[in-house]
Amino acid sequence: MVSLGQVALDGTKVRANASRRKAMSYALVTEKQKVLADDVSALLADADAIDGAEDARFGKDKRGDELPPELARRESRLVKLAETRAALEADAAARARQDAEKKAREEDDDDDTALQRGEAAAKNAVVAPKAQRNFTGPDARIMKTVDGSFHYAYNAQAIVDGEHQVIVATTLTDIAVDVEQVVPLIEKLHATVGVLRQQILADAGYCLAANLDYAKTVEAASGGRTEFFIATGRVKHGERFPEVPRGWIPANAPLRERMGRKLKTKKGRAVYTRRKAIVEPLFGQLHTR
């Protein structure tokens, strides 16, 4: 059922089982921590006063030491708020470290320097006041779904074979955009089927210079048996892709221009037209059923 002649990759948002009412921003977490801490201090002071009065009346330690319900609730909420705040701070530090290391490597720094810059960025990371975390689905993120609304969701990615719409590779991420998923998906595909001998089709959501460079590397390594067809999106100002390219594509043409020209050839148009028919019906079936 799987021919691996053509495969298409795409992503779809999967709603998380998490309520937006059970989420809190970093700023509100910090504010609530202070309020609850004051409440707990006041309740503990009241409890001490009551204990003292009961000891004087009934004798020392003659009453159970269970927490009053309102104090137990507040203390458990304080623990949850502390965990949420720590998680938001860890997320911010991880993002700062990743961004700093990526920038360092783009500037041709060595690995040790990149790691040092990443560590420094993580230590100095500041959490955005509006950064949110959901209590019932902490791994989910607010994402825009196909109906135009925003919900807590995950971004499910799949590579689908063109013969019978069989999923041959899949990943799940909490990153809303698709552009970072090309490399993980292709590597998962390679690990699953053992070979890369396909025409790989992807929409403009995956068009990034790094992805086009990766595609070129994979194509070269496969000896031409693997070929990428990635939509380039709208033409930027100053770019000119001929409607029907003639002759060889210039060797010095940027990768995005080369891909754009390739998709406008007779072969490119015929191949890319298959993308929607391969992957989008599959997502429609999954969501409907």
N, C-alpha and C positions, 0 to 999 in steps of 0.2 A: 504493500500500500504506500510505501515511501520510496519515491524515485530519486529524490535529491537533485532533480534537474533544475528546478527553480524553488527558492524559498523566499518568504517575505517576513520581515520583522516589524513589529509595531507594539504599542503599549496601550493599555486601557486602565482607567481608574476603577478600583474596587473599593466600595464603601466599607469603612471600618464599623464595627459594632461599638461605636463610641458616641456619646451625646455631647453636643457643643456646650450644653449647660454644665457639663462636668469637666470643664477646662478652666484654666486660670493663667493669666499672664504673669511674667516675672515681677513686674511692678506690684501687682495685686497680691502675689504670694508674699512679697516682702512686707507689704502693709498689713496683711492678715496675721503674719507671724508676730508682729509687734502687738497687735490688738489682743491676740489669743494669749501671748505671754503675760500681758498685763492682767487679763482675766484669770489666768491660772494662778498668778501671784496673789490676787485678791481672794480667790477661792481657798487657796492654801492658808492664807492668814485667817480666814473665817474658820477653816477646819481646825487650825491650831487653837483658836479661841474656844471653840466648842469642845475640843478634846480636853482643854484645861478645865473647863467648867464641869465636864462629866467626870474627870478624874477627882476633882474636889468633892463631887457629890456621891459618886459610886465607888471610888477607889481607882488606883492606877491600873490601866490596861484591862478594865472590866468590860470594854465594848470592842466590837470587831473593827478592824482597821481598813475595811474595803473602801475604795474611793467612791465619793458621791457620784451619781450618774453624770451630772453636768461637768464635773472635773475630768472624769474618764473620757468623755467625748472630746473635750478640748485638748487633753493631752494626746489622744490618738490623732487628732487633726494636726496638732503641732508636729508630730512625727512625720505625717504624710506631707505637710508643707515643706519640712526640712528636706525630705527625700526629693520632692519635686524641684525645689530650688537648686539642690546639688546636681540634679540631672540636667537642668537647663544650663547651669554653669559648665558642666562637663561637655555638653553639646557645643556650646560656644567656643570652648577651648579646642575641641577637636576640629571644628571648622577653621578656626584661626590657624592651627598647626598645619592643616592640609593646604590651605591657601598659601601660607608662607613658604612651605616646602616646594609647592608647585612653582611659585614665582621664582624661588631661588634656583631651581633646576632650569627654568626657562632662561635665566640669566647666566647659565653655564657654571654655577657654583658646584663644588664637589659635594659628595654625600654628607660628609661631616659638617660642612658649613650649612647645608640645607637643613639638617637635623637640628643644629643649634638655632637657626633662625625660626624653625618651627616651634622649638621648645620655648623660646623667648616670646613668640606670638601667643602661645597658649597661656603662658603666665600672665600676660597683659590683656587677655581677652575680656571684653566687656559684653555682658548680656544685654541685648536690646530690651527695653522695658516692655514692649508688646509681644516679645517671644512667648509662645504659649506651649503648654503641655497638658495633655488630657489625662485625667485620673483613671478612667476606665479603659482607655486604649493609648498608653503612653508612647507606643511606637508609631502611631498614625500621625499624619500631618494634614493640615487644611489644604485641600487641592480643589481646583476648578474642575467640575465634571462636565460631561457632554451636554447637559441641559443648561449650562451657563451659571449654575449655582455653585456654592462652595460648601464642601463637606469634609469631615475627617475621612481620609482614604489612604490607600496604598496604590502605587503605580506598578501594575503587573505587566511584564514584558514577555513576548513569545516570538519564537521563530517557527513559522508554519510551512510545511511542505506543500507544494503546489498541486500534487497529484490528487490527494484525498483530504486535504486540510488537517493533516495529522501534526500535532505540536511536537517538534523535535528538540526544542530547547526553551527553557523558561526561567525567569528570575522574578523576584519581588523586591521592591525598594520603596523607601519613604521619600525619595526625591521626585518632585512633581514633573520635572522636564525629562524628556527622553534622551537628550543629546549625550549623556554620560554612559548610556547603556550599550553602545555598540560593541566595545571591546569585551565586556563581561559576557554578552550574549554569543558573540562569535566564538569565544573560547569555550563556552558551555556547549555550543554546537559541535565544535571540533572534538571535545572530550566525549560527547555522546555518540557520534557517528564515526569518529576515527579518521575521517578524510574531509577535505574541503574541496569539492568539485562542483560547486553550484553557482548559479546566477543568484545573487543576493540582492533583494529589492527593499528599499527603505524610503520613507517619505522625508520631507524637508526638515522635520523635527530632529533628524539625526545628522543634518549637514553641519559639520564643524571641521575646521582645518585639520585638527588632530585626527578626526575620524577618517577624513579623506586620505591623509598620510598613512594611517593604519591600513586602509583598504588597499592602497598602492603596494604596501609592504606584503600583505597577504597574497595579493595577485601575483607579485613577482615570485614569492616563495612557492606558489602552487604551479608555477610554470605556465600560467595563463589558463589553468583549468577552473579557477575561481574568478568570478567577475562581479564587481559591485555596480549597482545602479541606484544612486542616492539622489533624490530630488534636491535641487539647490535653492528652491524657494524663489522669491521675487528677485529680479535682476537689480543689482545695486546701481547707483548713479555712476556713470562712466563705463559700466560693463556692457559689452555688446556680444551677444551670442547670435551668430547667423541663424536664420530660421531653418535653412537646410544646409548644414555645413558641407563644404566641398573640399576635397583634398585632405592631406594629413593635418592633424592638430599640431600646432607648433610645439616643439619640444620644451620651449621655455615658458609656455603658458601656465598660469597659476592652476593649482589642482581644482579649484572650484570652477574655473572657466573650462578646464578640460572635461570635467564631469557634466557641466551644463551643455557643452557642445555634443558630448556623447549621447545625452538623453534626447537631443534634437535630431539625431540621425534616424533613419528608417528603422534600424534594428533597435536603437534605444527606445524609441516610442513604442514599438511593438512589445518589447520586453516589459517596460515599466507599466504599461496598461494593465498587466496581469496582477499588479500588487493588490489593488482593492479587492479583486475577485478571490484572492487567496486568503488574506488575513482578516479582512473586515467582517465577512459573514461569520467567521468563527467566533469573534467577540460578540456579535449580535446574538448568536445561538446561546453562548454561555450566559449572557446577561438575561436573556428572555426565559431560559429554562432553569 
